[in-house]
Amino acid sequence: MPVGDSTALAQAMIAVLGKPAPDSQTLADAVKPFAIDCGGQAYLLLMSSLLARARKH
């Protein structure tokens, strides 16, 4: 939707709110990648790979 189009935003929000809520497992699965432990593991993996690459050069 275009930036600043409050009508389009309102219509999109109404459309989403008119749908049934997802079940709790679907919601849990959707947010799992953003959990602190997942983020921490991804950060450590990234730092480890960067360190390994730096040591090769």
FENJOSUL-V241917 format. One record per run of one state. SS is the DSSP state (~ for helix, > for strand, _ for the rest). FROM is the first residue (numbers start at 1). TO is the last residue. Records with the same first field share a line. If there is no record, write none. Layout:
BEGIN
SS: FROM-TO, FROM-TO
END
This chain:
BEGIN
_: 1-5, 18-23, 35-35, 57-57
~: 6-17, 24-34, 36-56
END
